Amino acid sequence: MTSKRIVIAGFQHETNCYGVTKAGLNEFEMADSWPGMLHGAQVILETEGMNLPVSGFAAAALAAGFEVVPLLWCSAEPSAHVTDHAFEAICGMVLNGIRDAGHIDGVYLDLHGAMVTESLADGEGEILRRLRKIVGPTVPVVASLDLHANVSAQMVEHADYLSIFRTYPHLDMAETGARCVPVLQRLLAGEILYKAFRAVPYLVPLHAQYTGSPPFDEICQMPASLEQLEILAEIALGFTAADFPDTGPSCVAYAATADKAVAATEEIVNVFMAREADLDCSMLSLEAAVLTNHPSQKKPIVLADVQDNAGAGGTSDTTGLLSALIEGGAKSVLMGLFHDPESANQAHAAGEGALVQLAIGAKSNLAGHVPVKAEFEVLALGDGTCRYTGEMYGGGVATLGKTAALRLVGQEAEIDLVVTSIRNQCLDRAHFTHIGLNPTAYSLICVKSTTHFRADFEPIAGSVFAVSSPGVFICDLEKIPYACLTRRLPVTRGTASEIRNVKEAKRTKVPIL
């Protein structure tokens, strides 16, 4: 029997509509947190073994006996809108590749689900619409999405199945891609899966979406229990910085009957509504964050600069937390990653061991942000090739560009920090260890990340806190100037905890949540 020919491709972007720089074709071609643009056989060969949806699908599809036809895979670091030129160029490569592939039996796409272009609010919905127009109504189309997808009715309509991450940090990306394979087999065998789609009526900020604690440790495991009832259910929590009408959580279900699919989505939304008051959206103020510093503690405190996360479209160069720690005389502090090519180049020019005057951060011209001007010792220099060692990205390689480890001198505060030439989210201890810094040797670790850092830093941490320092990835949803939003903000707990945190911190040096 002839094996089924399955075309695979990937086009990933998480769009922060309030970001500073846009994603052009060059941003999709270059390597950053993930590999650069891959073509043909490279798609499989250069992602093999990585925790990526496309690698998980390819491995499972080959094991199932499919003939896999790889076309293209690319991603760009989250940023402001994808340019029309980049979108049309990449879509053209994928769709022309499908036209030129000859007979195909199915299609798999590795998508994000929160792409907004200069002209399109629903990037992935448009990709799937164009794809469906080419392959027709009978060729099965399956796709994987990020947990932060803003799923639209258009996406659900044009895809026969959407598989969505179930963890944040995203530890199951490859598994999510692989989950498409048995569904594709069922579709190719002629099975009909009825769809149902429901939106949750409120938003959830990303720092409250952690699946290692309530309520999402429960909610995001509902699909596994529904599988026992022969229902395929998928849940997305949404990406709050992509402003379009479908922004927010949702669920989609597939079953042998329409009634079973609808009932599953209703059950999931009911749980969302019942657990809304359990969301903890609290963040420490800069004042409270500084007071967490206590050099005698046994394990480091981890402070997450959640609103300056490169992985959510942040500039990764704001200095609010750094300035507060310097002013507070904080001791034994490690910080990263600062996207600052200018300072990295100056450090490389000065050489290891040199003392150099630098203006750290605030190179993105954001209103109200200023560089930290001080003298630094150049502790170490690197070319920015950083092999991940943590569970989430382990086996992959980050491309940071010219990188420098720096130590603040001439101040009461004791702070080491890492500057890079390419934006990367600080989510893996290797971002520090690859350049000679040991995070466990510090009392306070400050990471520019929202939640992904938890996978590798929480095991070494005494406590973890989100910090409300200014940045373009706004986690206080009331401050986002939405233009297209159709859902309300959540009713949450934690809003009164900030006062208690400050009082407790002043007395105990460690805030209690």
C-alpha positions, 0 to 999 in steps of 0.5 A: 500500500502506498504511504500517505504524502503529508506536507509540513510547514511552519510559520510562527509569530506572537505579535505584541501590537504595542511593541516597538519593532516589526517582524520583517523577512530578515527577522524570520530568516535569522536565528534567535531563540530558535533556528533561522529559516529552514527549507526542505529537508532542513526542516526535519534535520535541523529540528530533530530532537528539539522540543518543537511542534514540527519536530514532534510531528515529523518524528511521529509521522515518520514512525506512522509510515507517512511520507513527509514532505517538508517545505519550510519552517520559520519563526521570528522573536515576538515583536510588533506586527509582521510586515505585509511583505514578510507575511506575503513572502512566507505565505507564498513560499508555503503555498507555492510549495504545496502547489508544486508538491504534486499529489498530497494526502494531508497538510500539517502546519506549525503555527502560533495562533497570535499573529497580527500583520500590518493589514491582517488581524488574524494572521493564522486564520488567513493562512488557513483560509488560503491553504484550504482554497488550494487543497480543497475541502476533502484534504485533511489539514491539521495544525498545532498552536501555542497555548497563548493562541487567540483562536478565531472561528476562521482558524477552526473552520479551515483546520480539521484539527487544532492541537494546542500546548497544555503547559506553560512553561511550554514543556510539551511542544513536541508532544503537541505536534505529535498529537496531530498524527493519530488524528490525521490517521483517523481523518485519512481513514474517513472518520468524521469529527464534528467541531465545536468552538467557544470563547471564554468571556474574560482575559487572563494576563500571561503571568497568571497563566502558569500551569504549575499552580491553580487554576490552570493546573486543573483547567489545562488537564481537562482535555486529558480526562475528556479523551476517556469520553472519546472527545478531543478537546483543546484549550488556549489561554490567549495572548493579551498583547495581540489586540484583535476581536478574538483575543482571549481564552477559548476551547475547541472540541472534536467528537463523533457527534456535534452534541458531544463536542458542544457539551465538552466546550460548555463544560470547559467554559463553565470551569473557567467561569467557576475558577475566575476568582482564583486567578492571581494577577498580583505583581510586586512594586519595585519598592517591594521587589527591592526589599526581597533582597536578603544575602543570607538566604539559603536559596536565591529569590527570583524576580521576574521582570514580566513586562520586559519579556523579549518572548512576548515582544518586549524590548528587553532593555528597560532599566526600572528594576536595575535602577531600583536595585542600585538605589536600594543597594541590593547585594549579590544580584544577577540580572539578564538578559539586557538587549544592548548591542552598543554596550556589548560592542563596547565591552568587547572592544575593551576586553575581559578584565577592563573597566568601562563606562557604559550606558546600559539599556533604554536604547529603544527610545521608550518614553520615560526610560533612561539608561543606567550610566555607570562603570562596569568590569568586563567579567567575560565575553562570548560570541552568543552561541548558547546551548540550552540545558533546561527542560523547555529548550534543552538540546536547542541553541540560542543565538545571542550575538556578541555577549558580555557579562558585566559587574557594576563597580563603584556603587554600594549595590553588588550586581552582575548582568548579561548584555546581548546583541540579539533579543532573547527571553531569559528562560534557561540557566544556560543564558548565564552559565554559558558565559561563566556565571553561576545563578546559584551563587547569587542571592537575587536572580532577576530574569526578563521573562514572564513565566517560561523561566520557571521551568529551569529557575524554580528548582533552584529558587527559594521564592519566585515573584512577578515584578511590575516594572515598566515595559511594552508587554503590559501585564496590568490589563487595565493599562492596555489601550485596547482598540478591538477588544470584545472580552472583559477583564478578569475578576481576580484576587491579589489586588490587595496583596501589594500593601501586605507585601510591602509591610511584610517585606519591611519587617521580614525582608522577604514578602509573603504571598 
